[in-house]
Amino acid sequence: MDKKMQKMPEEELKEEIRDFLTNRKILVLCTCSNNIPRATPMDFYIDKKPPSSSQQISGPFW
């Protein structure tokens, strides 16, 4: 089946990412150099409370 890809609204995407990350505590960072892959497990945390609209938001997803 050939379906057109629809772009998710930015705010909905941010909410989905935050929900996904809030329910997890470990990630695996994967890189590759000279065709040699490496996977490094890492613990992480995310603030449970979203920033207020007056705060500057920065980071990879914002």
PyMOL Python script that loads the backbone (N, CA, C, O; Angstrom):
from pymol import cmd

cmd.read_pdbstr("""\
ATOM      1  N   MET A   1       0.825  -1.192   0.000  1.00  0.00           N
ATOM      2  CA  MET A   1       0.000   0.000   0.000  1.00  0.00           C
ATOM      3  C   MET A   1       0.863   1.248   0.000  1.00  0.00           C
ATOM      4  O   MET A   1       1.848   1.336   0.733  1.00  0.00           O
ATOM      5  N   ASP A   2       0.497   2.180  -0.802  1.00  0.00           N
ATOM      6  CA  ASP A   2       1.226   3.434  -0.889  1.00  0.00           C
ATOM      7  C   ASP A   2       0.443   4.519  -0.155  1.00  0.00           C
ATOM      8  O   ASP A   2      -0.548   5.028  -0.680  1.00  0.00           O
ATOM      9  N   LYS A   3       0.872   4.873   1.037  1.00  0.00           N
ATOM     10  CA  LYS A   3       0.199   5.912   1.806  1.00  0.00           C
ATOM     11  C   LYS A   3       1.102   7.122   1.901  1.00  0.00           C
ATOM     12  O   LYS A   3       2.318   6.994   2.038  1.00  0.00           O
ATOM     13  N   LYS A   4       0.498   8.305   1.826  1.00  0.00           N
ATOM     14  CA  LYS A   4       1.274   9.525   1.995  1.00  0.00           C
ATOM     15  C   LYS A   4       1.641   9.680   3.461  1.00  0.00           C
ATOM     16  O   LYS A   4       0.819   9.449   4.348  1.00  0.00           O
ATOM     17  N   MET A   5       2.874  10.071   3.704  1.00  0.00           N
ATOM     18  CA  MET A   5       3.316  10.346   5.066  1.00  0.00           C
ATOM     19  C   MET A   5       2.799  11.727   5.456  1.00  0.00           C
ATOM     20  O   MET A   5       2.956  12.693   4.710  1.00  0.00           O
ATOM     21  N   GLN A   6       2.187  11.807   6.625  1.00  0.00           N
ATOM     22  CA  GLN A   6       1.731  13.093   7.120  1.00  0.00           C
ATOM     23  C   GLN A   6       2.666  13.557   8.215  1.00  0.00           C
ATOM     24  O   GLN A   6       3.119  12.761   9.038  1.00  0.00           O
ATOM     25  N   LYS A   7       2.953  14.842   8.223  1.00  0.00           N
ATOM     26  CA  LYS A   7       3.829  15.415   9.228  1.00  0.00           C
ATOM     27  C   LYS A   7       3.033  15.639  10.516  1.00  0.00           C
ATOM     28  O   LYS A   7       1.968  16.255  10.504  1.00  0.00           O
ATOM     29  N   MET A   8       3.571  15.124  11.628  1.00  0.00           N
ATOM     30  CA  MET A   8       2.934  15.304  12.923  1.00  0.00           C
ATOM     31  C   MET A   8       3.128  16.750  13.373  1.00  0.00           C
ATOM     32  O   MET A   8       4.220  17.296  13.221  1.00  0.00           O
ATOM     33  N   PRO A   9       2.090  17.377  13.922  1.00  0.00           N
ATOM     34  CA  PRO A   9       2.262  18.743  14.440  1.00  0.00           C
ATOM     35  C   PRO A   9       3.373  18.784  15.500  1.00  0.00           C
ATOM     36  O   PRO A   9       3.506  17.859  16.302  1.00  0.00           O
ATOM     37  N   GLU A  10       4.154  19.842  15.496  1.00  0.00           N
ATOM     38  CA  GLU A  10       5.335  19.943  16.360  1.00  0.00           C
ATOM     39  C   GLU A  10       5.005  19.743  17.838  1.00  0.00           C
ATOM     40  O   GLU A  10       5.718  19.015  18.529  1.00  0.00           O
ATOM     41  N   GLU A  11       3.954  20.365  18.331  1.00  0.00           N
ATOM     42  CA  GLU A  11       3.602  20.232  19.760  1.00  0.00           C
ATOM     43  C   GLU A  11       3.216  18.802  20.099  1.00  0.00           C
ATOM     44  O   GLU A  11       3.546  18.309  21.178  1.00  0.00           O
ATOM     45  N   GLU A  12       2.520  18.135  19.191  1.00  0.00           N
ATOM     46  CA  GLU A  12       2.146  16.733  19.413  1.00  0.00           C
ATOM     47  C   GLU A  12       3.391  15.850  19.435  1.00  0.00           C
ATOM     48  O   GLU A  12       3.491  14.935  20.253  1.00  0.00           O
ATOM     49  N   LEU A  13       4.337  16.123  18.539  1.00  0.00           N
ATOM     50  CA  LEU A  13       5.589  15.376  18.509  1.00  0.00           C
ATOM     51  C   LEU A  13       6.361  15.550  19.811  1.00  0.00           C
ATOM     52  O   LEU A  13       6.858  14.574  20.373  1.00  0.00           O
ATOM     53  N   LYS A  14       6.465  16.792  20.296  1.00  0.00           N
ATOM     54  CA  LYS A  14       7.157  17.052  21.564  1.00  0.00           C
ATOM     55  C   LYS A  14       6.517  16.277  22.706  1.00  0.00           C
ATOM     56  O   LYS A  14       7.215  15.699  23.539  1.00  0.00           O
ATOM     57  N   GLU A  15       5.183  16.266  22.744  1.00  0.00           N
ATOM     58  CA  GLU A  15       4.478  15.541  23.805  1.00  0.00           C
ATOM     59  C   GLU A  15       4.739  14.037  23.715  1.00  0.00           C
ATOM     60  O   GLU A  15       4.961  13.384  24.735  1.00  0.00           O
ATOM     61  N   GLU A  16       4.712  13.489  22.506  1.00  0.00           N
ATOM     62  CA  GLU A  16       4.991  12.059  22.319  1.00  0.00           C
ATOM     63  C   GLU A  16       6.413  11.703  22.767  1.00  0.00           C
ATOM     64  O   GLU A  16       6.622  10.683  23.425  1.00  0.00           O
ATOM     65  N   ILE A  17       7.371  12.534  22.415  1.00  0.00           N
ATOM     66  CA  ILE A  17       8.765  12.287  22.808  1.00  0.00           C
ATOM     67  C   ILE A  17       8.912  12.358  24.317  1.00  0.00           C
ATOM     68  O   ILE A  17       9.540  11.490  24.923  1.00  0.00           O
ATOM     69  N   ARG A  18       8.333  13.394  24.931  1.00  0.00           N
ATOM     70  CA  ARG A  18       8.420  13.536  26.386  1.00  0.00           C
ATOM     71  C   ARG A  18       7.769  12.338  27.087  1.00  0.00           C
ATOM     72  O   ARG A  18       8.329  11.805  28.044  1.00  0.00           O
ATOM     73  N   ASP A  19       6.592  11.913  26.618  1.00  0.00           N
ATOM     74  CA  ASP A  19       5.924  10.742  27.212  1.00  0.00           C
ATOM     75  C   ASP A  19       6.792   9.493  27.080  1.00  0.00           C
ATOM     76  O   ASP A  19       6.924   8.717  28.027  1.00  0.00           O
ATOM     77  N   PHE A  20       7.377   9.307  25.912  1.00  0.00           N
ATOM     78  CA  PHE A  20       8.237   8.145  25.673  1.00  0.00           C
ATOM     79  C   PHE A  20       9.423   8.146  26.636  1.00  0.00           C
ATOM     80  O   PHE A  20       9.714   7.132  27.271  1.00  0.00           O
ATOM     81  N   LEU A  21      10.106   9.289  26.740  1.00  0.00           N
ATOM     82  CA  LEU A  21      11.300   9.375  27.583  1.00  0.00           C
ATOM     83  C   LEU A  21      10.966   9.337  29.075  1.00  0.00           C
ATOM     84  O   LEU A  21      11.760   8.834  29.870  1.00  0.00           O
ATOM     85  N   THR A  22       9.815   9.857  29.458  1.00  0.00           N
ATOM     86  CA  THR A  22       9.417   9.864  30.867  1.00  0.00           C
ATOM     87  C   THR A  22       9.261   8.443  31.391  1.00  0.00           C
ATOM     88  O   THR A  22       9.495   8.195  32.574  1.00  0.00           O
ATOM     89  N   ASN A  23       8.872   7.515  30.539  1.00  0.00           N
ATOM     90  CA  ASN A  23       8.624   6.133  30.958  1.00  0.00           C
ATOM     91  C   ASN A  23       9.845   5.231  30.827  1.00  0.00           C
ATOM     92  O   ASN A  23       9.733   4.014  30.969  1.00  0.00           O
ATOM     93  N   ARG A  24      10.996   5.810  30.560  1.00  0.00           N
ATOM     94  CA  ARG A  24      12.217   5.018  30.424  1.00  0.00           C
ATOM     95  C   ARG A  24      13.341   5.635  31.251  1.00  0.00           C
ATOM     96  O   ARG A  24      13.331   6.833  31.534  1.00  0.00           O
ATOM     97  N   LYS A  25      14.314   4.800  31.636  1.00  0.00           N
ATOM     98  CA  LYS A  25      15.432   5.292  32.446  1.00  0.00           C
ATOM     99  C   LYS A  25      16.783   4.967  31.827  1.00  0.00           C
ATOM    100  O   LYS A  25      17.816   5.451  32.289  1.00  0.00           O
ATOM    101  N   ILE A  26      16.777   4.154  30.790  1.00  0.00           N
ATOM    102  CA  ILE A  26      18.031   3.736  30.156  1.00  0.00           C
ATOM    103  C   ILE A  26      17.913   3.961  28.648  1.00  0.00           C
ATOM    104  O   ILE A  26      16.868   3.704  28.050  1.00  0.00           O
ATOM    105  N   LEU A  27      18.993   4.441  28.048  1.00  0.00           N
ATOM    106  CA  LEU A  27      19.048   4.554  26.593  1.00  0.00           C
ATOM    107  C   LEU A  27      20.342   3.908  26.127  1.00  0.00           C
ATOM    108  O   LEU A  27      21.250   3.670  26.923  1.00  0.00           O
ATOM    109  N   VAL A  28      20.420   3.633  24.860  1.00  0.00           N
ATOM    110  CA  VAL A  28      21.644   3.093  24.277  1.00  0.00           C
ATOM    111  C   VAL A  28      22.084   4.051  23.183  1.00  0.00           C
ATOM    112  O   VAL A  28      21.383   4.243  22.190  1.00  0.00           O
ATOM    113  N   LEU A  29      23.253   4.650  23.376  1.00  0.00           N
ATOM    114  CA  LEU A  29      23.822   5.566  22.401  1.00  0.00           C
ATOM    115  C   LEU A  29      24.681   4.749  21.443  1.00  0.00           C
ATOM    116  O   LEU A  29      25.652   4.115  21.856  1.00  0.00           O
ATOM    117  N   CYS A  30      24.321   4.768  20.160  1.00  0.00           N
ATOM    118  CA  CYS A  30      25.044   3.983  19.163  1.00  0.00           C
ATOM    119  C   CYS A  30      25.797   4.910  18.218  1.00  0.00           C
ATOM    120  O   CYS A  30      25.246   5.890  17.716  1.00  0.00           O
ATOM    121  N   THR A  31      27.053   4.585  17.987  1.00  0.00           N
ATOM    122  CA  THR A  31      27.887   5.353  17.079  1.00  0.00           C
ATOM    123  C   THR A  31      28.683   4.382  16.205  1.00  0.00           C
ATOM    124  O   THR A  31      28.696   3.175  16.447  1.00  0.00           O
ATOM    125  N   CYS A  32      29.328   4.919  15.214  1.00  0.00           N
ATOM    126  CA  CYS A  32      30.162   4.089  14.349  1.00  0.00           C
ATOM    127  C   CYS A  32      31.343   4.933  13.883  1.00  0.00           C
ATOM    128  O   CYS A  32      31.173   6.089  13.495  1.00  0.00           O
ATOM    129  N   SER A  33      32.528   4.357  13.922  1.00  0.00           N
ATOM    130  CA  SER A  33      33.721   5.035  13.437  1.00  0.00           C
ATOM    131  C   SER A  33      34.574   4.008  12.700  1.00  0.00           C
ATOM    132  O   SER A  33      34.828   2.919  13.215  1.00  0.00           O
ATOM    133  N   ASN A  34      35.005   4.350  11.522  1.00  0.00           N
ATOM    134  CA  ASN A  34      35.798   3.428  10.690  1.00  0.00           C
ATOM    135  C   ASN A  34      35.099   2.075  10.524  1.00  0.00           C
ATOM    136  O   ASN A  34      35.736   1.023  10.572  1.00  0.00           O
ATOM    137  N   ASN A  35      33.771   2.123  10.329  1.00  0.00           N
ATOM    138  CA  ASN A  35      32.951   0.917  10.153  1.00  0.00           C
ATOM    139  C   ASN A  35      32.968  -0.004  11.369  1.00  0.00           C
ATOM    140  O   ASN A  35      32.693  -1.198  11.244  1.00  0.00           O
ATOM    141  N   ILE A  36      33.289   0.538  12.542  1.00  0.00           N
ATOM    142  CA  ILE A  36      33.248  -0.243  13.783  1.00  0.00           C
ATOM    143  C   ILE A  36      32.126   0.339  14.649  1.00  0.00           C
ATOM    144  O   ILE A  36      32.241   1.454  15.160  1.00  0.00           O
ATOM    145  N   PRO A  37      31.036  -0.432  14.809  1.00  0.00           N
ATOM    146  CA  PRO A  37      29.922   0.076  15.616  1.00  0.00           C
ATOM    147  C   PRO A  37      30.207  -0.036  17.107  1.00  0.00           C
ATOM    148  O   PRO A  37      30.955  -0.908  17.549  1.00  0.00           O
ATOM    149  N   ARG A  38      29.607   0.849  17.860  1.00  0.00           N
ATOM    150  CA  ARG A  38      29.734   0.829  19.316  1.00  0.00           C
ATOM    151  C   ARG A  38      28.382   1.211  19.892  1.00  0.00           C
ATOM    152  O   ARG A  38      27.744   2.148  19.414  1.00  0.00           O
ATOM    153  N   ALA A  39      27.943   0.494  20.911  1.00  0.00           N
ATOM    154  CA  ALA A  39      26.690   0.790  21.596  1.00  0.00           C
ATOM    155  C   ALA A  39      26.993   0.939  23.081  1.00  0.00           C
ATOM    156  O   ALA A  39      27.542   0.031  23.705  1.00  0.00           O
ATOM    157  N   THR A  40      26.637   2.080  23.637  1.00  0.00           N
ATOM    158  CA  THR A  40      26.925   2.374  25.036  1.00  0.00           C
ATOM    159  C   THR A  40      25.621   2.593  25.803  1.00  0.00           C
ATOM    160  O   THR A  40      24.915   3.567  25.544  1.00  0.00           O
ATOM    161  N   PRO A  41      25.285   1.692  26.757  1.00  0.00           N
ATOM    162  CA  PRO A  41      24.086   1.914  27.569  1.00  0.00           C
ATOM    163  C   PRO A  41      24.323   3.077  28.531  1.00  0.00           C
ATOM    164  O   PRO A  41      25.408   3.220  29.095  1.00  0.00           O
ATOM    165  N   MET A  42      23.299   3.901  28.710  1.00  0.00           N
ATOM    166  CA  MET A  42      23.414   5.072  29.587  1.00  0.00           C
ATOM    167  C   MET A  42      22.125   5.243  30.394  1.00  0.00           C
ATOM    168  O   MET A  42      21.025   5.028  29.885  1.00  0.00           O
ATOM    169  N   ASP A  43      22.283   5.629  31.647  1.00  0.00           N
ATOM    170  CA  ASP A  43      21.128   6.027  32.452  1.00  0.00           C
ATOM    171  C   ASP A  43      20.846   7.489  32.160  1.00  0.00           C
ATOM    172  O   ASP A  43      21.770   8.254  31.881  1.00  0.00           O
ATOM    173  N   PHE A  44      19.587   7.887  32.221  1.00  0.00           N
ATOM    174  CA  PHE A  44      19.252   9.289  32.032  1.00  0.00           C
ATOM    175  C   PHE A  44      17.995   9.611  32.833  1.00  0.00           C
ATOM    176  O   PHE A  44      17.286   8.714  33.290  1.00  0.00           O
ATOM    177  N   TYR A  45      17.738  10.880  32.991  1.00  0.00           N
ATOM    178  CA  TYR A  45      16.491  11.316  33.609  1.00  0.00           C
ATOM    179  C   TYR A  45      15.945  12.492  32.818  1.00  0.00           C
ATOM    180  O   TYR A  45      16.665  13.162  32.078  1.00  0.00           O
ATOM    181  N   ILE A  46      14.677  12.717  32.991  1.00  0.00           N
ATOM    182  CA  ILE A  46      14.028  13.850  32.343  1.00  0.00           C
ATOM    183  C   ILE A  46      13.145  14.518  33.394  1.00  0.00           C
ATOM    184  O   ILE A  46      12.513  13.842  34.206  1.00  0.00           O
ATOM    185  N   ASP A  47      13.108  15.831  33.372  1.00  0.00           N
ATOM    186  CA  ASP A  47      12.257  16.549  34.311  1.00  0.00           C
ATOM    187  C   ASP A  47      10.817  16.100  34.129  1.00  0.00           C
ATOM    188  O   ASP A  47      10.329  16.008  33.003  1.00  0.00           O
ATOM    189  N   LYS A  48      10.136  15.820  35.239  1.00  0.00           N
ATOM    190  CA  LYS A  48       8.745  15.386  35.181  1.00  0.00           C
ATOM    191  C   LYS A  48       7.820  16.551  34.869  1.00  0.00           C
ATOM    192  O   LYS A  48       6.767  16.364  34.259  1.00  0.00           O
ATOM    193  N   LYS A  49       8.204  17.745  35.280  1.00  0.00           N
ATOM    194  CA  LYS A  49       7.366  18.923  35.112  1.00  0.00           C
ATOM    195  C   LYS A  49       7.794  19.676  33.851  1.00  0.00           C
ATOM    196  O   LYS A  49       8.956  20.061  33.730  1.00  0.00           O
ATOM    197  N   PRO A  50       6.865  19.891  32.909  1.00  0.00           N
ATOM    198  CA  PRO A  50       7.255  20.647  31.711  1.00  0.00           C
ATOM    199  C   PRO A  50       7.561  22.097  32.059  1.00  0.00           C
ATOM    200  O   PRO A  50       6.978  22.643  32.995  1.00  0.00           O
ATOM    201  N   PRO A  51       8.463  22.726  31.323  1.00  0.00           N
ATOM    202  CA  PRO A  51       8.802  24.125  31.611  1.00  0.00           C
ATOM    203  C   PRO A  51       7.605  25.037  31.353  1.00  0.00           C
ATOM    204  O   PRO A  51       6.753  24.743  30.514  1.00  0.00           O
ATOM    205  N   SER A  52       7.557  26.143  32.085  1.00  0.00           N
ATOM    206  CA  SER A  52       6.482  27.105  31.869  1.00  0.00           C
ATOM    207  C   SER A  52       6.706  27.808  30.531  1.00  0.00           C
ATOM    208  O   SER A  52       7.812  27.785  29.990  1.00  0.00           O
ATOM    209  N   SER A  53       5.679  28.418  30.015  1.00  0.00           N
ATOM    210  CA  SER A  53       5.786  29.053  28.704  1.00  0.00           C
ATOM    211  C   SER A  53       6.745  30.235  28.709  1.00  0.00           C
ATOM    212  O   SER A  53       7.214  30.653  27.650  1.00  0.00           O
ATOM    213  N   SER A  54       7.047  30.785  29.899  1.00  0.00           N
ATOM    214  CA  SER A  54       7.960  31.927  29.964  1.00  0.00           C
ATOM    215  C   SER A  54       9.427  31.506  29.991  1.00  0.00           C
ATOM    216  O   SER A  54      10.309  32.349  29.830  1.00  0.00           O
ATOM    217  N   GLN A  55       9.706  30.205  30.192  1.00  0.00           N
ATOM    218  CA  GLN A  55      11.087  29.734  30.247  1.00  0.00           C
ATOM    219  C   GLN A  55      11.612  29.458  28.841  1.00  0.00           C
ATOM    220  O   GLN A  55      10.868  29.035  27.957  1.00  0.00           O
ATOM    221  N   GLN A  56      12.902  29.703  28.654  1.00  0.00           N
ATOM    222  CA  GLN A  56      13.558  29.386  27.394  1.00  0.00           C
ATOM    223  C   GLN A  56      13.745  27.877  27.343  1.00  0.00           C
ATOM    224  O   GLN A  56      14.262  27.290  28.294  1.00  0.00           O
ATOM    225  N   ILE A  57      13.341  27.249  26.268  1.00  0.00           N
ATOM    226  CA  ILE A  57      13.484  25.806  26.103  1.00  0.00           C
ATOM    227  C   ILE A  57      14.634  25.553  25.140  1.00  0.00           C
ATOM    228  O   ILE A  57      14.690  26.130  24.054  1.00  0.00           O
ATOM    229  N   SER A  58      15.549  24.685  25.552  1.00  0.00           N
ATOM    230  CA  SER A  58      16.660  24.342  24.669  1.00  0.00           C
ATOM    231  C   SER A  58      16.897  22.860  24.736  1.00  0.00           C
ATOM    232  O   SER A  58      16.372  22.189  25.625  1.00  0.00           O
ATOM    233  N   GLY A  59      17.663  22.339  23.833  1.00  0.00           N
ATOM    234  CA  GLY A  59      17.973  20.926  23.821  1.00  0.00           C
ATOM    235  C   GLY A  59      17.668  20.344  22.458  1.00  0.00           C
ATOM    236  O   GLY A  59      17.174  21.037  21.569  1.00  0.00           O
ATOM    237  N   PRO A  60      17.972  19.044  22.298  1.00  0.00           N
ATOM    238  CA  PRO A  60      17.865  18.443  20.982  1.00  0.00           C
ATOM    239  C   PRO A  60      16.437  18.388  20.432  1.00  0.00           C
ATOM    240  O   PRO A  60      16.266  18.419  19.213  1.00  0.00           O
ATOM    241  N   PHE A  61      15.416  18.308  21.273  1.00  0.00           N
ATOM    242  CA  PHE A  61      14.053  18.160  20.786  1.00  0.00           C
ATOM    243  C   PHE A  61      13.282  19.457  20.784  1.00  0.00           C
ATOM    244  O   PHE A  61      12.174  19.503  20.250  1.00  0.00           O
ATOM    245  N   TRP A  62      13.817  20.500  21.355  1.00  0.00           N
ATOM    246  CA  TRP A  62      13.050  21.733  21.465  1.00  0.00           C
ATOM    247  C   TRP A  62      13.692  22.758  20.615  1.00  0.00           C
ATOM    248  O   TRP A  62      13.216  23.891  20.548  1.00  0.00           O
TER     249      TRP A  62
END
""", "prot")
cmd.dss("prot")
cmd.show_as("cartoon", "prot")
cmd.util.cbc("prot")
cmd.orient("prot")
